[in-house]
Amino acid sequence: MGEIKNLSREFIGEVVAGVIIALQDLEEKKSGYLYIMFPEKSARKIAGDLFGMDELDEEMYASTIMEVGNILSSSFCDASADFMNIILLPSPPSFAVDVPTAVIDSVVSQMAKNTNHIILFETSLSSDSDIEIYLALLPEPCLLDDMMKIMGRL
């Protein structure tokens, strides 16, 4: 877990293909955002592997990364439901290619009014080549409090 004010130190500095998804628990009004970042090399590798092509046009590339982000966010929400008994529903993804902090500055500025923390995850996919993926969970205070209580009991 990191502090929002230190966000730029937490993220990688290179250009990434990013997918941002709003998360909402409709029953208990818990919410947040999930930001999934693919370093450019990994994003191009994923998209190329899925289509069996070295080069994709930008529209197909963006669509592919959004769909991969959608699948990953759904998996994250399923895992959250299993692990913490919190049902989070993902919104449709939004796509951008930029440095990570530029993509989420507007979300961070809204959230900084209510919370000081962000939860970062790093993962990789196993395949013939290394593919890096970074996930940042920006929980609203109510969701963060519940997550910390659950993790404290483990």
C-alpha positions as CSV (number, residue, x, y, z in Angstrom):
1,M,0.0,0.0,0.0
2,G,1.2,3.5,-0.8
3,E,0.1,7.0,-0.3
4,I,-1.5,8.9,-3.1
5,K,0.9,11.9,-2.6
6,N,3.8,9.5,-3.5
7,L,2.0,8.0,-6.5
8,S,4.6,9.2,-9.1
9,R,7.3,7.3,-7.2
10,E,5.2,4.1,-7.1
11,F,4.5,3.8,-10.8
12,I,6.9,2.9,-13.6
13,G,8.0,6.0,-15.5
14,E,7.7,4.6,-19.1
15,V,4.7,4.9,-21.4
16,V,2.1,2.3,-20.8
17,A,-1.1,1.2,-22.4
18,G,-3.5,1.7,-19.5
19,V,-7.1,0.6,-18.8
20,I,-9.0,2.3,-16.0
21,I,-12.2,0.7,-14.6
22,A,-14.6,2.1,-12.0
23,L,-15.6,-0.5,-9.4
24,Q,-18.8,-0.3,-7.5
25,D,-20.4,-2.5,-4.8
26,L,-24.1,-1.6,-5.3
27,E,-25.2,-3.3,-2.0
28,E,-23.0,-1.4,0.4
29,K,-22.0,1.7,-1.7
30,K,-18.3,0.8,-1.7
31,S,-16.3,1.9,-4.7
32,G,-13.0,2.6,-6.2
33,Y,-11.0,2.4,-9.4
34,L,-8.8,-0.3,-10.8
35,Y,-6.0,0.9,-13.1
36,I,-4.4,-1.9,-15.2
37,M,-1.1,-0.9,-16.9
38,F,0.7,-2.8,-19.6
39,P,4.2,-1.5,-20.4
40,E,4.2,-0.8,-24.2
41,K,6.3,-3.8,-25.1
42,S,4.0,-6.2,-23.1
43,A,0.9,-4.6,-24.5
44,R,2.1,-5.0,-28.1
45,K,3.2,-8.6,-27.3
46,I,-0.2,-9.5,-25.8
47,A,-2.2,-8.0,-28.7
48,G,0.1,-9.6,-31.3
49,D,0.0,-13.0,-29.7
50,L,-3.8,-13.0,-29.5
51,F,-4.0,-12.3,-33.3
52,G,-0.9,-14.2,-34.3
53,M,0.4,-11.0,-36.0
54,D,3.4,-8.8,-35.4
55,E,1.7,-5.5,-36.3
56,L,-1.9,-4.4,-35.6
57,D,-3.6,-1.2,-36.5
58,E,-4.1,1.2,-33.6
59,E,-7.9,0.6,-33.4
60,M,-7.5,-3.2,-33.1
61,Y,-4.6,-2.8,-30.7
62,A,-6.7,-0.5,-28.4
63,S,-9.7,-2.7,-28.6
64,T,-7.6,-5.8,-27.7
65,I,-6.0,-4.2,-24.7
66,M,-9.3,-2.9,-23.5
67,E,-10.8,-6.4,-23.7
68,V,-7.8,-7.9,-21.9
69,G,-8.2,-5.2,-19.2
70,N,-11.9,-6.1,-19.0
71,I,-11.1,-9.8,-18.5
72,L,-8.5,-9.0,-15.9
73,S,-10.8,-6.6,-14.0
74,S,-13.5,-9.2,-13.9
75,S,-11.0,-11.7,-12.6
76,F,-9.9,-9.2,-10.0
77,C,-13.5,-8.6,-8.9
78,D,-14.2,-12.4,-8.7
79,A,-11.0,-12.9,-6.6
80,S,-12.1,-10.0,-4.3
81,A,-15.5,-11.6,-3.9
82,D,-13.9,-14.9,-2.9
83,F,-11.1,-13.5,-0.8
84,M,-12.9,-10.6,1.0
85,N,-16.6,-11.4,0.4
86,I,-16.9,-8.0,-1.4
87,I,-18.9,-8.0,-4.6
88,L,-17.4,-5.3,-6.9
89,L,-18.9,-4.7,-10.3
90,P,-16.5,-3.3,-13.0
91,S,-17.6,-0.5,-15.4
92,P,-16.6,-0.8,-19.1
93,P,-12.9,0.1,-19.5
94,S,-11.4,3.3,-20.7
95,F,-8.2,3.1,-22.7
96,A,-5.2,5.5,-22.9
97,V,-1.5,5.3,-23.8
98,D,0.6,7.7,-21.7
99,V,2.8,7.7,-18.6
100,P,0.8,6.2,-15.8
101,T,0.3,9.3,-13.7
102,A,-1.0,11.3,-16.6
103,V,-3.7,8.7,-17.2
104,I,-5.1,8.7,-13.7
105,D,-4.4,12.3,-12.6
106,S,-8.1,13.3,-12.7
107,V,-9.2,10.2,-10.7
108,V,-6.4,10.8,-8.2
109,S,-7.3,14.4,-7.7
110,Q,-10.9,13.5,-7.0
111,M,-10.0,10.7,-4.6
112,A,-7.3,12.7,-2.8
113,K,-10.1,14.7,-1.2
114,N,-11.3,11.5,0.6
115,T,-8.4,9.1,1.0
116,N,-4.6,9.1,1.2
117,H,-3.9,5.5,0.1
118,I,-3.6,3.3,-3.0
119,I,-3.0,-0.4,-3.2
120,L,-0.5,-1.6,-5.8
121,F,-0.3,-5.1,-7.3
122,E,2.4,-6.4,-9.7
123,T,1.8,-9.6,-11.7
124,S,3.2,-11.3,-14.7
125,L,1.8,-13.8,-17.2
126,S,3.6,-17.0,-18.0
127,S,4.2,-17.5,-21.7
128,D,7.0,-17.9,-24.1
129,S,8.1,-14.4,-23.2
130,D,7.8,-12.2,-20.2
131,I,4.7,-10.0,-20.1
132,E,4.4,-7.5,-17.3
133,I,1.1,-6.1,-15.9
134,Y,0.7,-3.7,-13.1
135,L,-2.6,-3.2,-11.2
136,A,-3.4,-0.2,-9.0
137,L,-6.5,-0.3,-6.8
138,L,-7.6,3.2,-5.7
139,P,-10.3,2.4,-3.1
140,E,-12.7,4.9,-1.6
141,P,-12.2,5.1,2.2
142,C,-15.1,2.7,3.1
143,L,-13.7,0.0,0.8
144,L,-10.1,0.5,2.0
145,D,-11.2,0.2,5.7
146,D,-13.0,-3.1,5.0
147,M,-10.1,-4.5,3.0
148,M,-7.6,-3.6,5.8
149,K,-9.9,-5.2,8.5
150,I,-10.1,-8.4,6.4
151,M,-6.4,-8.5,5.8
152,G,-5.7,-7.8,9.5
153,R,-7.6,-11.0,10.4
154,L,-5.5,-13.2,8.1
